[in-house]
């Protein structure tokens, strides 16, 4: 089941979540520093991770 969200914003970036130590991250442009952002997962994870 997919949910639909409507978000007012300035710019959209498509990216991939990558491993980062014991966590994961998404890289955004340096010019976004200090900005408020929202992250929406649009697919099921391809890796199974033990928490």
MORAZI-V805458 format. One record per backbone hydrogen bond with DSSP energy under -1.0 kcal/mol. CO is the residue of the C=O (numbers start at 1). NH is the residue of the N-H. If there is no record, write none. Layout:
BEGIN
{{CO NH} {CO NH}}
END
This chain:
BEGIN
{{18 25} {20 23} {23 20} {25 18} {29 32} {30 33} {32 35}}
END
